[in-house]
Amino acid sequence: MKTRTILFIGLLLLSCSIASSNQGSTGTGNTLAGTIRVFASPDLYNLTSKWAGEYNKLNPKLTINVVRSTDNSLKSTIGKSEGICFMAGDSYATISKQSAWDMVVGRDVIVPVMNLKNPFLEEISRKGITSEELNRLFSSSERQNWGTLLGNGQNTPIHFYMTADPIVKSGMGKFLNNSQVDFIGTRLTSGIEMISAIQQDPDALGFCKLIDIINDKSHGIAANIKIVPLDKNGNGKIDFMENIYTDLQTFTRGVWIGKYPKALSGNIYAIASVKPTDETEMAFLKWVLTDGQVFLNTNGFSDLVNGERQTQLDKLNGAIYLVAPEKDNLAIVKILLLVLFILIVAGVFVDIFVRRIRNRKATIVNGADSFSPVFDENSVSIPKGLYFDKTHTWAFMEKNGSVKIGIDDFLQHITGPLTRIEMKNTGEKIKKGDRLFTIIRKGKQLNIYSPISGTITAQNKTLITNSSILNTASCDEGWIYMIEPTNWLLEIQFLFMAEKYKIWLKDEFSRLKDFIVASINASTPGFAYVAIQDGGSLRDNILADLGPEIWEDFQIQFIDTSR
């Protein structure tokens, strides 16, 4: 503990020294000043303006001028090195042969849409449509009816609409695996015309960008418009893996985790003639790739996954620039930093040495074979005195009548090291079974539900900066809330004490194995993280390195069904 304290103090002093010796900027705070010129294609103008406005709130002394530009003017702008340009993928493809630097900052999504009053809405929502079925429609103008698309024998004609946007045409060509898509129907010049036509025609089927159907005021899908569900796996139904069409938030998340066809999702680029070197431009682009990503979904686009963000950040070489200290202070700063560095290194070696001694003692006590990557009933810590719930949470009443809430050890063994937690505010009232908090590992998340009803009186604020405590001490220091209960005596009748909880966990392990078998094919590389050589035992931290789609399935099939 003392070693960790020394390390913490050393790092704190090091940070303070660095901060005092420079005027560095990462795009937050009021240290940036000057002017940035930003150019945007018409479809990205609102998003770019939002980015500029939000960033300007963080840096009031900085002026960001956003200019709406056509593809041709953007081409000229890049050639003249006049600033940063934001363009969608296919538009950029027309000028990408220029000597230019680019960076992906988001996704642009193409969607098929229909009228909410379509007479076949229920059938389409249940079955979805495939690229093969759409291809049949384009093969002959005589077959362009709902019967051909749905196989129900109906001769009601389909009225096709598509925006005159090369990105939409290119995306549809990729989706249909036909670069020579000969679209028969009505071409409209703008998204506004497109939506108006679909809203007035129950037999309409249109293709446009997601941004075209976003209501600017509500930030939801425009009235009387529905995104047509796509049967991605071609099994003749929209199953739970494909059911991402209920609302805009669910849809954009589905795009993020790969449940939407990649052919209909393109890149959004930040472009310049050469890699930016100006401090303010670099800081702004870094912010766009981090905090600025939250504004993509509300403006009809899709954000990047963590790995993609990091790849693009690497292009900026860290995007953090430090201003050199004054010459008079430079020698003092160097000496101070050197002393602190030696202190930290020494502390690290002492900590490693102490840990090795402790591990050796533990090995003597527990036996050389005590460590195992296997995750089973013996791996789970079950402290006595706690009440456990089927939502994999625990509750403990303090002497003053307040109840501490946390996650059980079983759940943290499944997720692996957690990187963040999203909590409700103090004063909020919750009911048993309500979503209480969200645990996150590198962008992948699980919603966890409350074991009791009451009012949140305190948060464990340590978790905000050190969520790893949820893994190391989930049933102790890793408590999440303090709650004033409203129905304690009744609700604890549905909770388990230690012995009954152990018995119940056996069924949970069986459920977990069933989930793994059903969700992960043994022939895929991901299965290597799940099974070990004895032919079926579970590995510890089984979800840690699996994709967001598996986490989504775990939420729906395992966590949600326990409520």
C-alpha positions in Angstrom: 0.0 0.0 0.0 2.8 2.4 0.9 4.5 1.6 -2.4 1.4 2.4 -4.3 1.1 5.7 -2.4 4.6 6.7 -3.3 4.0 5.8 -7.0 0.8 7.9 -6.9 2.5 10.9 -5.4 5.4 10.6 -7.8 3.1 10.5 -10.8 1.0 13.4 -9.4 4.2 15.5 -9.0 5.4 14.5 -12.4 2.1 15.6 -14.0 2.2 18.9 -12.1 5.8 19.5 -13.2 4.9 18.9 -16.8 1.8 21.1 -16.6 3.8 24.0 -15.1 6.6 23.8 -17.6 4.4 24.1 -20.7 1.2 25.5 -22.1 0.2 22.2 -23.7 -3.3 21.7 -25.1 -5.4 18.7 -25.9 -8.4 20.6 -27.0 -10.0 21.1 -23.6 -9.8 24.1 -21.4 -9.3 27.8 -22.4 -5.6 27.7 -23.5 -6.3 27.6 -27.3 -6.6 30.8 -29.3 -6.6 31.8 -32.9 -8.6 30.8 -36.0 -9.3 27.5 -37.7 -10.8 27.4 -41.2 -13.0 24.3 -41.8 -14.7 23.3 -45.0 -17.5 20.8 -45.3 -19.5 19.2 -48.1 -23.3 20.1 -47.9 -24.3 16.7 -46.3 -21.7 17.2 -43.5 -22.2 20.9 -42.9 -24.6 20.5 -39.9 -22.4 17.9 -38.3 -19.3 20.0 -38.8 -21.0 23.1 -37.5 -22.1 21.1 -34.4 -18.5 20.0 -33.8 -17.2 23.6 -34.2 -19.8 25.0 -31.9 -19.2 22.4 -29.1 -15.5 22.7 -29.4 -15.7 26.5 -29.3 -17.5 26.2 -25.9 -14.5 24.5 -24.5 -12.1 27.1 -26.1 -13.9 30.5 -26.1 -10.7 32.2 -27.4 -10.6 30.1 -30.5 -12.6 31.0 -33.6 -13.7 28.1 -36.0 -15.0 29.3 -39.4 -17.1 26.6 -41.1 -17.7 27.0 -44.8 -20.3 25.0 -46.8 -18.5 23.8 -50.0 -19.2 21.7 -53.1 -17.0 18.8 -54.1 -15.3 20.9 -56.8 -14.6 23.8 -54.4 -13.3 21.3 -51.8 -10.9 19.9 -54.4 -9.6 23.4 -55.0 -9.4 24.1 -51.3 -7.3 21.0 -50.7 -5.0 21.9 -53.5 -4.4 25.4 -52.0 -3.8 24.1 -48.4 -6.4 26.4 -47.0 -7.6 24.4 -44.0 -9.3 21.2 -42.9 -12.0 19.6 -45.1 -14.7 17.2 -44.1 -16.1 14.9 -46.9 -17.9 11.6 -47.2 -16.1 8.6 -48.8 -17.3 8.5 -52.3 -17.1 12.2 -52.8 -13.5 12.1 -51.6 -12.8 9.2 -53.9 -13.2 11.6 -56.9 -10.3 13.7 -55.6 -8.2 11.1 -53.6 -5.6 10.9 -56.3 -4.4 14.3 -55.2 -1.5 14.5 -52.9 -3.6 14.7 -49.7 -3.6 13.6 -46.1 -6.8 12.0 -44.7 -8.2 10.6 -41.5 -11.4 8.7 -40.9 -13.7 10.4 -38.4 -17.0 8.6 -38.7 -19.4 6.5 -40.8 -22.0 7.6 -43.4 -24.9 5.1 -43.6 -27.2 4.4 -46.5 -30.7 3.1 -45.7 -33.8 1.7 -47.5 -36.9 3.4 -46.2 -40.7 3.0 -46.6 -43.9 4.6 -45.5 -45.3 3.6 -42.0 -48.7 3.0 -43.6 -47.4 0.4 -46.1 -50.0 -2.4 -46.2 -47.2 -5.0 -45.9 -45.4 -3.2 -43.0 -46.0 -6.1 -40.5 -44.8 -8.7 -42.9 -41.7 -6.7 -43.9 -40.9 -6.0 -40.2 -41.1 -9.7 -39.4 -39.3 -11.1 -42.5 -37.0 -8.3 -43.7 -35.7 -8.2 -47.2 -32.4 -9.5 -48.6 -30.0 -8.2 -51.3 -31.0 -11.1 -53.5 -34.7 -10.2 -53.3 -33.9 -6.6 -54.2 -31.8 -7.7 -57.2 -34.8 -9.6 -58.5 -36.8 -6.4 -58.5 -34.2 -4.6 -60.6 -34.0 -7.4 -63.2 -37.2 -6.4 -64.9 -39.6 -3.5 -64.7 -42.6 -5.9 -65.0 -41.7 -7.7 -61.7 -41.4 -4.6 -59.6 -44.2 -5.3 -57.2 -44.5 -6.3 -53.5 -45.4 -9.9 -54.4 -42.0 -10.3 -56.1 -40.2 -8.8 -53.1 -42.1 -10.7 -50.4 -43.2 -13.8 -52.2 -46.8 -13.4 -51.2 -48.4 -13.2 -54.7 -49.5 -9.6 -54.3 -49.4 -7.5 -57.5 -49.3 -4.1 -55.8 -46.6 -2.1 -57.6 -43.6 -0.7 -55.8 -42.9 3.0 -56.3 -39.1 3.4 -56.2 -37.4 6.6 -55.1 -33.7 7.4 -54.8 -31.7 10.5 -54.1 -29.5 11.6 -57.0 -26.4 11.1 -54.8 -23.4 9.2 -56.2 -22.7 7.8 -52.7 -26.2 6.2 -52.5 -25.8 4.7 -56.0 -22.4 3.4 -55.2 -23.5 1.9 -51.9 -26.5 0.2 -53.5 -24.2 -1.2 -56.2 -21.9 -2.7 -53.5 -24.9 -4.1 -51.5 -26.5 -5.7 -54.6 -23.1 -6.8 -55.9 -23.9 -5.1 -59.1 -21.8 -2.1 -60.0 -24.1 -1.4 -63.0 -27.3 -0.9 -61.0 -29.9 0.3 -63.6 -32.2 2.0 -61.2 -35.8 2.3 -62.5 -37.9 4.8 -60.6 -37.9 8.4 -59.5 -34.7 10.3 -59.0 -34.9 13.2 -56.5 -32.4 15.9 -56.1 -32.5 16.3 -52.3 -33.2 14.4 -49.1 -36.1 16.7 -48.3 -37.8 15.8 -51.6 -37.1 12.2 -50.9 -38.7 12.2 -47.5 -41.7 14.2 -48.7 -42.4 11.7 -51.5 -42.1 8.7 -49.2 -44.3 10.2 -46.5 -47.1 10.7 -49.1 -46.9 7.3 -50.8 -47.8 4.1 -48.8 -46.3 1.9 -51.7 -43.0 3.7 -51.7 -39.6 2.1 -51.3 -36.7 4.5 -51.3 -32.9 4.6 -50.8 -31.1 7.5 -49.3 -28.6 8.5 -46.6 -29.5 8.1 -42.9 -28.9 11.8 -42.5 -31.8 12.5 -45.0 -34.4 11.0 -42.7 -33.3 12.6 -39.4 -35.7 15.2 -37.9 -33.5 18.1 -36.9 -35.7 19.1 -34.0 -36.3 15.7 -32.4 -33.1 14.0 -33.5 -35.2 11.0 -34.4 -36.5 9.5 -37.6 -38.8 11.7 -39.6 -42.6 11.3 -39.2 -44.3 8.5 -41.1 -40.9 7.0 -42.2 -39.4 3.6 -41.3 -36.1 2.0 -42.1 -36.7 -1.2 -44.0 -35.3 -4.2 -42.0 -32.6 -6.1 -43.9 -32.4 -9.9 -43.5 -28.6 -9.9 -43.3 -28.2 -13.7 -42.7 -30.9 -14.6 -45.3 -32.9 -16.9 -43.0 -36.2 -15.4 -43.9 -36.8 -13.6 -40.6 -35.5 -10.7 -38.6 -34.2 -12.5 -35.6 -32.8 -11.0 -32.4 -29.3 -10.6 -33.9 -30.8 -8.4 -36.7 -33.5 -6.6 -34.7 -31.9 -3.1 -34.8 -34.7 -1.1 -36.4 -36.9 -0.1 -33.5 -35.5 3.4 -33.1 -32.6 5.6 -34.2 -30.4 4.9 -31.2 -30.8 1.2 -31.5 -30.1 1.3 -35.2 -26.9 3.4 -35.0 -25.6 1.1 -32.2 -26.4 -1.9 -34.5 -24.3 -0.3 -37.3 -21.5 0.2 -34.7 -21.4 -3.4 -33.7 -21.6 -4.8 -37.2 -25.2 -5.9 -37.5 -25.8 -3.8 -40.6 -24.4 -4.6 -44.0 -20.9 -3.0 -44.4 -21.6 -2.2 -48.1 -24.2 0.4 -46.9 -21.8 2.1 -44.5 -19.0 4.4 -45.8 -16.3 6.6 -44.3 -16.4 10.3 -43.3 -12.9 11.9 -43.8 -11.0 14.8 -42.5 -8.8 15.9 -45.3 -5.9 18.3 -45.8 -3.2 18.8 -48.5 -0.6 17.7 -46.0 -0.7 16.4 -42.4 -1.7 19.3 -40.1 1.0 20.6 -37.9 -0.8 23.6 -36.4 -1.4 23.1 -32.7 -5.0 24.3 -32.8 -5.9 22.1 -35.8 -4.3 19.0 -34.3 -6.1 19.5 -31.0 -9.5 20.0 -32.7 -9.1 16.8 -34.8 -8.1 14.9 -31.7 -11.3 16.1 -30.0 -13.4 15.1 -33.0 -12.0 11.5 -32.6 -12.7 11.4 -28.9 -15.4 13.5 -27.2 -16.7 14.7 -30.5 -17.8 11.2 -31.6 -21.0 11.5 -29.5 -22.4 14.1 -31.9 -22.3 11.7 -34.9 -25.3 9.6 -33.9 -27.5 12.6 -33.2 -26.7 14.0 -36.6 -27.5 10.8 -38.5 -24.1 9.2 -38.7 -22.3 6.4 -36.9 -19.3 6.7 -34.6 -16.0 4.8 -34.8 -15.2 1.8 -32.6 -12.4 2.3 -30.1 -9.8 0.4 -32.2 -10.5 2.6 -35.2 -10.3 5.8 -33.1 -6.9 4.8 -31.8 -5.7 4.0 -35.3 -6.7 7.5 -36.5 -5.2 9.1 -33.4 -1.9 7.5 -34.3 -2.0 9.5 -37.5 -1.9 12.6 -35.4 1.2 11.4 -33.5 -0.5 11.8 -30.2 -2.1 15.2 -31.1 -0.6 16.7 -28.0 2.0 19.5 -28.3 4.0 20.8 -25.4 5.4 24.3 -25.5 9.1 24.4 -24.3 9.7 26.0 -20.9 11.6 29.2 -20.5 15.4 28.8 -20.7 15.8 30.0 -17.2 13.6 27.2 -15.9 14.7 24.5 -18.2 17.6 23.2 -16.1 15.5 23.1 -12.9 12.6 21.3 -14.7 15.0 18.7 -16.1 16.5 18.0 -12.7 13.1 17.7 -11.1 11.8 15.4 -13.8 14.9 13.2 -13.5 14.5 12.9 -9.7 10.9 12.0 -10.0 11.6 9.5 -12.8 14.2 7.8 -10.5 11.7 7.8 -7.6 9.0 6.2 -9.7 11.3 3.6 -11.2 12.6 2.7 -7.8 9.0 2.4 -6.5 8.1 0.1 -9.4 11.0 -2.3 -8.6 10.2 -2.3 -4.9 6.5 -3.0 -5.7 7.5 -5.9 -8.0 9.8 -7.4 -5.4 7.2 -7.2 -2.7 4.5 -8.8 -4.9 6.9 -11.7 -5.8 7.5 -12.4 -2.2 3.8 -12.4 -1.5 3.0 -14.6 -4.4 5.6 -17.1 -3.3 4.0 -17.2 0.2 0.6 -17.7 -1.4 2.0 -20.5 -3.5 3.4 -22.3 -0.4 0.0 -22.0 1.4 -2.2 -22.9 -1.5 0.0 -25.3 -3.4 1.8 -24.9 -6.7 -1.2 -25.9 -8.7 -3.7 -23.4 -7.2 -3.6 -21.0 -10.1 -5.7 -21.9 -13.1 -7.3 -20.0 -15.9 -10.5 -22.1 -15.4 -13.7 -20.3 -14.4 -16.0 -22.5 -12.4 -18.0 -22.5 -9.1 -14.7 -22.5 -7.1 -13.6 -19.3 -8.7 -16.4 -17.1 -7.4 -16.0 -15.2 -4.1 -19.2 -15.3 -2.0 -18.9 -13.2 1.2 -21.4 -14.1 3.9 -23.8 -11.5 5.1 -24.6 -10.2 1.6 -27.9 -10.6 -0.2 -27.5 -11.6 -3.9 -30.0 -11.0 -6.7 -30.5 -12.8 -10.0 -29.3 -9.7 -11.8 -25.8 -10.5 -10.5 -25.9 -7.7 -8.0 -25.6 -7.7 -4.2 -27.1 -5.7 -1.4 -26.0 -5.1 2.2 -27.8 -3.0 4.8 -25.6 -0.8 7.0 -26.4 0.0 10.6 -28.0 3.3 9.7 -30.5 1.6 7.4 -28.8 2.5 4.1 -28.1 -0.3 1.6 -24.9 -0.7 -0.4 -25.3 -2.1 -3.9 -22.6 -3.7 -6.1 -22.0 -6.4 -8.8 -21.2 -10.0 -7.8 -17.9 -11.7 -8.4 -19.4 -14.0 -11.0 -20.1 -11.1 -13.4 -16.6 -9.5 -13.1 -15.0 -12.9 -13.9 -17.0 -12.9 -17.2 -16.4 -9.4 -18.4 -12.7 -9.2 -17.5 -11.1 -5.8 -16.5 -13.6 -3.0 -16.7 -12.6 0.4 -18.0 -15.5 2.5 -17.1 -18.9 2.7 -15.3 -21.9 4.9 -16.0 -23.9 5.7 -12.9 -27.1 7.5 -12.1 -27.1 10.7 -10.1 -27.8 10.9 -6.4 -31.4 11.7 -5.5 -32.8 9.5 -8.4 -35.5 7.1 -7.4 -35.2 3.5 -8.8 -37.4 0.4 -8.7 -36.4 -3.2 -8.4 -35.6 -4.3 -12.0 -34.8 -0.9 -13.3 -31.5 -0.2 -15.1 -29.2 0.9 -12.4 -25.8 1.3 -14.0 -23.7 0.3 -17.0 -20.4 -1.4 -16.9 -18.0 -0.9 -19.8 -14.9 -2.6 -21.2 -13.3 -0.8 -24.1 -16.6 0.5 -25.5 -18.5 -2.8 -25.0 -21.1 -2.5 -22.3 -23.7 -4.3 -20.2 -26.7 -2.7 -18.5 -27.2 -4.0 -14.9 -30.5 -3.9 -13.1 -31.4 -2.9 -9.5 -32.0 -5.7 -6.9 -34.1 -3.3 -4.7 -36.2 -0.2 -4.8 -35.3 3.1 -3.2 -33.5 6.5 -3.6 -29.8 6.8 -4.5 -28.1 8.7 -1.7 -24.5 8.3 -2.6 -22.2 7.1 -5.4 -18.8 5.4 -5.0 -16.9 8.3 -6.7 -13.7 6.3 -6.6 -15.1 4.2 -9.5 -15.2 7.2 -11.8 -11.4 7.3 -12.0 -10.6 3.7 -11.0 -13.3 1.3 -12.3 -10.9 -1.6 -11.9 -11.9 -1.9 -8.3 -15.0 -3.6 -9.6 -12.7 -6.5 -10.6 -10.4 -6.5 -7.6 -13.0 -5.9 -4.8 -16.5 -6.2 -6.3 -18.1 -7.2 -3.0 -16.2 -4.7 -0.8 -14.5 -1.5 -1.9 -16.2 -1.8 -5.3 -19.7 -1.0 -4.0 -21.5 1.3 -6.5 -24.3 3.1 -4.7 -25.7 3.7 -1.3 -29.5 3.5 -1.4 -32.3 4.4 1.0 -34.6 1.4 0.5 -38.4 1.8 0.3 -39.5 -1.8 0.3 -36.6 -3.7 1.9 -38.5 -6.3 4.0 -40.6 -7.5 1.0 -37.8 -7.4 -1.6 -35.2 -9.3 0.4 -37.5 -12.4 0.2 -36.5 -12.6 -3.4 -32.8 -12.4 -2.7 -30.3 -15.1 -1.9 -28.0 -15.5 1.1 -24.6 -17.2 0.5 -25.6 -20.9 0.7 -28.7 -20.6 -1.6 -26.7 -18.4 -3.9 -24.0 -21.1 -4.3 -26.7 -23.6 -5.4 -28.3 -21.1 -7.8 -24.9 -20.3 -9.3 -24.6 -23.9 -10.6 -27.6 -23.3 -12.8 -26.0 -20.0 -13.9 -22.9 -21.8 -15.0 -25.0 -24.2 -17.0 -26.8 -21.2 -18.6 -23.5 -19.6 -19.4 -22.2 -22.6 -21.1 -25.4 -22.9 -23.2 -25.0 -19.3 -24.2 -21.4 -19.7 -25.2 -22.2 -22.8 -27.3 -25.2 -21.1 -29.0 -23.5 -17.8 -29.7 -20.0 -18.8 -30.7 -19.1 -21.3 -33.4 -16.3 -23.6 -32.4 -14.6 -23.1 -35.7 -14.2 -19.3 -35.2 -11.0 -17.8 -33.7 -13.1 -16.3 -30.8 -13.9 -19.8 -29.5 -10.2 -20.1 -28.4 -11.0 -17.7 -25.6 -13.8 -19.8 -24.3 -12.8 -23.4 -24.1 -9.6 -24.9 -22.8 -7.9 -28.2 -23.6 -9.9 -30.4 -21.3 -12.8 -30.0 -23.7 -15.4 -27.8 -22.2 -14.3 -25.9 -19.1 -14.8 -22.1 -19.2 -11.9 -19.8 -19.3 -11.7 -16.8 -17.0 -12.7 -13.4 -18.5 -14.5 -15.2 -21.3 -16.1 -12.0 -22.8 -13.1 -9.8 -22.4 -11.7 -10.1 -25.9 -14.9 -11.1 -27.8 -16.6 -8.6 -30.1 -19.4 -6.1 -29.2 -22.0 -8.3 -31.0 -21.3 -11.1 -28.4 -21.7 -8.6 -25.6 -25.0 -7.5 -27.1 -26.2 -11.0 -27.3 -25.1 -11.7 -23.7 -27.1 -8.6 -22.6 -30.3 -9.9 -24.3 -30.0 -13.6 -23.7 -28.3 -13.8 -20.3 -28.6 -10.5 -18.3 -32.1 -9.3 -19.5 -33.7 -12.7 -19.0 -32.7 -12.7 -15.3 -34.7 -9.7 -14.4 
